[in-house]
Amino acid sequence: MKETSKSVARRVRQPEFITRYFVGQGLDIGNGTDPLSLYGEQFPAMTACKIWDIVDGDLQHLTGLADSTFDFVHAAFILQKMASPLEALRHWLRVLKPGGHLVVLVPDEDMYEQGHWPSRHNPEHRWTFTPFKPKSWSPVSVNLLETVTALGIQAELRRLEVLEGSYRHRLPRFDQTLTPVGEAAIEMVIRKRPQPEAVAGGRLNPEGPLSARDIFVLTGLRVEQPKG
């Protein structure tokens, strides 16, 4: 319930969302009632954010959207409704430009479904999610670490965090996302590696010398310039 809105107060305290993740033109998948675009003031590097909801077309395959179109893609509490989470993530990465970021929020299976399947809180849910565990009570559990690995060499995992800061583990079972603060979620950020970087197997800084002034500014160390 209003998971994007809940996330804003947390995200504005994390510089990556302002300076790296929500930069340029984005796509907001399945979020027509709580769009990220409402918070452009909080993320000033976000120049635009297109909503893509059911009225616009298929949410899993994004049919009609060209490859490498958006600087970032955002999806909050929609992946659990897809026929195939892995296939959805592949297409969400497909429309992302190389170097861009895919930001996904999903319900954590222990905090949201709380050991019950089918879901007691939302009958539209097809899957449950865990960042990683060797055994799950859920017959439809999706292990996110394994899923990102299956996306291939262009998928660089930048963030995988269980959001339990506002969750109350001692309360009896109920849907805590109905409260104004409860997230009960996992946040995942995947960067789409440019092809040369993916082939090389890593992200490396460019070659080139630093001036003595640059070194001093960065480190506080003075370097003698060669005489000649």
C-alpha positions, 0 to 999 in steps of 0.5 A: 500500500503506497510502497513508493511513497513510503520509500521516499523518506528512506531513499532521500537519505541514501545519496545513491538514489539521488546521484546515481539511481534516479537520474535521467528519464525513467520508466515506472512499471505498474505504479499508476496509483503511487507514481515515483514521478510525484517525488521529482522534487526529492530526486532532482536529477530525474528529468522524467518518469513514464508510467507503464501500467496495465492500460499501457500494455503488458507489464512482463514483456513491455511489448512496444517499448524499445530496447535501451530506452530508459536511464532507469526503471522502477517497479514497486510491489509488482514482480510478485504478480508476474507469470515469470519473475525471471522473464519480467526482469529480463525485459525490464533490463532490456528497455534499460540503457547500458549503465542504467539502474533497475530498482525493484521493491518486492514483499519479503516472504517472511514479513509479508506472507508470514508462513502462509500460502496462498497469500492471505493478504493479496490473492493476486500474488503468484510468488514469494521472495527471499534475498537468499536462504537454503530452505523456504517454507513457501512452495513458490519462493524466489531466491533473488540472488540466484535470480540475478545470477540467471540474468547473465553477465550484464546484470550487476547487483548493486543493492539487496536489502531487507527493509525491516526498520519499521517492521514489528516482529512481535505483533500478531500476524497481519499485513503491516504494509497497510500501516503508514510506515510498514514496508515488509520488503526487499529492495534490489538495485541492478545496474546494466553493465555496458557490453564491453564491461560485461565481456571484460568481467568488471568495471574498471577506472580509465587509464591516465595520469593524475596531476600533482594538484589532483593527488593533493586534493584527493589524498592530501599528499604532496607529490614532487613534479619531475624536473626537466 
